[in-house]
Amino acid sequence: MDRQKQRELLRLLEQDSRLNPEQIASLLAEPVDSVKETIARLEAEKVIVKYPALINWELVEDHPYVTAMIDVKVTPKREVGFDEVAERICRFPEVKAVYLMSGASYDLSVVLEGKTMREVASFVSQKLATLDSVVSTATHFILKRYKHDGIQFEDRDEDHRMVVTP
C-alpha cells in the first residue's frame, strides 16, 4: 500500500478505531488482505500504538478522579537533556501523559489523575517536586472538558438566541 493510502488508513482509524479491515478496504478501494497486512505492520512498528475509546467521564456517575495539568521547570542534564527526568516521571502510574514543551516558561507538561485534589497535591509535593532536576511546578486542575482529541463533548447545535426583526 502506498504512503498516501497508508496515511488515509491511519486517519480513518484515528477517527473511528472500530472500523474493521473490510470497511477500511472499501473506503480506500484497496484489497482487504493489503489493509490487514498494512495494519499488522503498523502495529508491529508501533505506529499504531493503541485503539482507545474517548469517554466523557463527566456523564458517568461517581467518577472518582480529578485531572491536573502540571507545568514542570527542569534543569536538563548533560548528555541526556530532558529525557532522563521525563522517563522517570512517566513511570508513575498516576501520570497519563508527559510532553516536552517549547515557547513556554516551563519545560515539561504532565497530565495526571488522582482521586482528590489533595492526592494530586501530595503527588506533586512528595514525588514530582523532589526529583533531581525539577526546579519548580505549577498545578492546574481541569474543571470541565469542552473538546478533546477533536471531539466536542457538548453538542450545542441549537441556537437559543432570541430572533430580532425590525
HUWO-V685030 format. One record per pair of residues at least 4 apart in sequence whose C-alpha atoms are under 7 Angstrom apart, sorted by the first residue. I is the first residue (numbers start at 0). J is the second residue. Records with the same first field share a line. If there is no record, write none. Layout:
I: J, J
This chain:
0: 4, 5, 33
1: 5
2: 6
3: 7
4: 8, 27
5: 9
6: 10
7: 11
8: 12, 23
9: 13
10: 14
11: 15
12: 16, 18
16: 50
18: 22, 23
19: 23
20: 24, 31, 34, 35
21: 25, 31
22: 26
23: 27
24: 28, 29, 30, 31, 34
25: 29
29: 33, 34
30: 34
31: 35
32: 36
33: 37
34: 38
35: 39
36: 40
37: 41
38: 42
39: 43
40: 44
41: 45, 46, 47
42: 46, 47, 48
55: 152
56: 62
63: 114
64: 112, 113, 114, 115
65: 112, 113, 114, 115, 116
66: 111, 112, 113, 140, 141
67: 110, 111, 112, 138, 139, 140, 141
68: 108, 109, 110, 111, 138, 139, 140
69: 108, 109, 110, 136, 137, 138, 139
70: 105, 107, 108, 109, 136, 137, 138
71: 105, 106, 107, 108, 133, 135, 136, 137
72: 105, 106, 107, 133, 134, 135, 136
73: 106, 132, 133, 134
74: 132, 133, 134
75: 80, 81, 132
76: 80, 81
79: 83
81: 85
82: 86
83: 87
84: 88
85: 89, 97
86: 90
89: 94, 97
93: 111, 112, 113
94: 109, 110, 111, 112
95: 110, 111
96: 109, 110, 111
97: 107, 108, 109, 110
98: 107, 108, 109
99: 106, 107, 108
100: 106, 107, 108
101: 106
113: 118, 119
114: 118
115: 119
116: 120
117: 121
118: 122
119: 123
120: 124
121: 125
122: 126, 127
123: 127, 128
124: 128
125: 129
126: 130
128: 133, 135, 136
145: 151, 152, 153
146: 150, 151, 152
147: 151
